[in-house]
Amino acid sequence: MSAARKRILRLGLPKGSLQDTTARLFALAGYNIRFPSRSYYPEIDDPEIECILIRAQEMARYVEQGVIDAGITGIDWVKENGAKVKELADLKAPWPNYRTVRWLLAVKEGSKIKKPGDLQGKRVATEAVGLTKRYLRSHGVKADVEFSYGATEVKPPVLADAIVDVSETGSSIRANNLRVLDTVLESTPRFIANKEAYGEAWKKRKLDRMLLMLMGAIAAAGRVGLMMNVPRARLDEVLGVLPALGTPTISALADDRWVAINTVIEEAVVRELLPELVEMGARGIVEYPLAKIVG
C-alpha cells in the first residue's frame, strides 16, 4: 500500500440530537455525507476521511485517547469527561441543537430549596455527574449526585430534590413546573482534535482546510447577499441604513449618476429594509442566498 493511501483522517460525527444538523453543516461546507441504515460508519465523498458515529457524550474521551483524530461535541461533554483535547473552533450556529444550551439547576415549584447552598445533604439527579459535582463543590455543598438515565425533569420532588438538566429553550423546565435556581454551564458545539494528531502536518492541514469550509458555512447562516443600483446623490443616505457584514462593495455604472452596491446582511432585516431602500431610490434590488463566507 502506498504512503498516500495510508493517509486517513478518522472523524467522529455525533450520533443523536446533533447528527442531522451536523450533516447539514457538512453539506453546506461542500461535503456529501450519507448515513447507511444501521451503520455506524457514514460515507463521505473524501477518500482521505473515515467517519464514525459516536454519541456526543463519549466523543471527547475517544478523541483524547486518539481512537479518532477529531470530532464534534459540546463543550459540556469535554468538561464532563475532563478530556485533554485541542479545541479548534466553536461551531455555534442558528440551527436546532447548534445554538447555546444551558445546564440548569432546578427544583420543583414550591420547594423550600431557594439557592445552591440549600442542597447540602440532598439528592441531585443529572446526566452530567462530573459537572454537577464540580459545581456543587464550588459552592461548598456536599450532596448525593446520581446519574439519571433520562426523563430527568420529572424526578423532583419524589425521586430527587433537584436536577441539573440541559435545555435550549427552557420549555421542558416550564412544562414540568420546575423553578430554575442557577445556570451551571452554557455550552455550544465544538470542533475538537487529538493533540498528537493535530501535531502531524498532514492531519493538521486536512483539519484546518475542513474547518475553513465549516466556519464559512456557519458565517453564511442567517445571512443573504444584496445587490442594488442606487442614485449617486443618495449613496450616503443608503449606506447609513444598510447594515453590512463588512464594508459594502460600491461599483461605478455606465451612467455615472448611479452606482451599484453589493453587500451581505442578516436575512431577518430584509423585509423591513427593502421597502426603505426603494423609498430612497434604489432599483434592481436582488437578494441572493449564501453558501459560505470566508475571510
Protein Blocks (a to p, Z undefined) as FASTA:
>chain_A
ZZklmpccdddddehjklmmmmmmmmmnopacdddehiabdcdfbfkbccddddfklmmm
mmmnomambdcddfklmmmnopacddfbdcbdcbehiaccdddddddehiabfbfklmgo
iacddfblmlmmmmmmmnopacdddddfbjklmmpmklpmbdcdddfklmmmmmnopacf
bdfbdcdddddddfklmmpmklmmmmmmmmmmmmmmmmmgopacddddddfklmmmmmmm
mccfbdcdddddfblmbccddddddfklmmmmmmmmmmnopahiacdddfbdgZZ
